[in-house]
Amino acid sequence: LPVSACRALGARVVIAVGLHADAFGQGVMQRKQKFDQLADDGGGGLEKVAKGKLTERLMLRRLFNAGQNAPGVGSVMLASFNILMDRISRARIAGDPPDVLMTPQAGHIPLLDFDRADELIKLGRDAVDNQIRELESALSYLA
């Protein structure tokens, strides 16, 4: 969030919108649960691997083939990007906070789903409605 740039350009009140507040979390937990199932499969999984009873190829298949519900490479990369953006945004907000920060809950909508614009606009309106007092207070500073 370029709050410092807005202030440097003369903005007296900065209203920021954080779009990454709820954009990650589910894929990582699904993968962890699948790995936990592999580790708890009655003593046959990881112990066999450790004892050398499975071939390398079979070992890789058991460890990395998490089934149909597992996220693909693209999903993992996008989740990593979302986590990175969230951490960068939080660090910048801590260093130079805006006067008002709105965070619409739009993380469940994929980045390239342009056909869901109406839903996103409604989420934006809801975020404004939730913080109308803060907005009015910040804007009263300008009067």
N, C-alpha and C positions, 0 to 999 in steps of 0.2 A: 504494500500500500504506500503510494508516494505522498505521504502526508507532508514531509519536509519540503518537497517540490511545490506543493500547493501553497504552503505558507511562504516560501521564497518568492512565489509569483504574486503575493499580496493577498491571499485569501485570509479573511478574518475569522471565518468559521469553516471547518473542514468536516464534511459528512462522508464517511467511508462505508463501502459495502464489501464485506468479506464473503466470498463465494465458496471458500474451502472449509467452512466450519464443520460440516458433517459429511465430507466427501469420501471418507475412508473408514475401514474398520472391519467390515464383514468378511472380505476375502481372506484376510490373515487368519481369522478365527476358524474358518472352515478348514484351512490347510492344517492348522495346529491340531484340530480334532481328528483329522484323517491320520496324521502322523502318530498321535496318541493311540489310535486304534491299532496301527501297525505294531507299535511297541508292546501293546497288551494282548497280543493274539495267542495267548496260552503258552508262551515260552518257545514258540516255533520260529518266530520272525527274526528278530535281531540276534538272538543267541545262535541260530544256525549260520547267519552271516558271519558272526564273530568266530565261529569254529571252522569256517571255511567249507561248510557243507553245501553252500549254494554257489553256483558259478557267478562270475562277475556280472554277466548279462542279466541273469535272473535276479540278482541282488538289485541292480539298477532299476529293473522293471518293478520290483516290489516296493522300492523306496520312492520312486518318482511317478509311478502310474497311480494316481489318486482317484481315478474313476471319472464319471461324467460330471459330477458336481464340483470338481476342482477347477479353480480359475486357470485360464490359459496364460501364456507368456504376455500377451497384450494386456490382459486384465491386471496381472501383477505389476507390469511396468506403469500402467496408468495409476494404480493404487500407490505405487512408490512415488510417482510424480505428485499426486495429491497430498501425500504426507509431507513431502519436501516443501510444497507450496504453503501448506498450513504452518509448518515450523518457521519458514521465512517470514510469513505474514505476522505470526505471533511475536517474533523477535523485533520486527520493525514497529509494531504497535506498542510494544513495551518501551522502546526507545523514544518514540515520537507519537503519542496517542492522538487520534482524531478527537474532535469535539463530540461527535456522535458516530457510533459504529453499528451498522445494521448487518445482521447475518441471516439472510433468508435460508430456510431449510430446504435446499435444492440438491443436496448430495446424492439423492436417489435417482436423479435424472442424468443420464450419460452426457458427456461433453458434446457429442455431435448429434444429439437428438433435436434438431432445429424444428421439427414438426410439433414439438411440445411447447412452443412459445407461449400459448395462452396460459398453460399451467404455470410456467415460469413467471409470467407477468402477475398472476394471482399470488404466487408466493412472495414476490416483491412487494405487492400491495399489503399483504399480511404483515410483512416485516416492518413496513412503514407504520401500519396501524398499531403494532405492538410497541413502537417507540415514539409515538406521536408526542408525548410529553417532553422527551429529550429533544426532539426536533424543534418544538415550539420554544423551548428554553434557549436553545442555541440560536435560533433565528431572532429571538427577542434582543439578543446582543447586538444585532445589526441595526435595530430601530433607534 
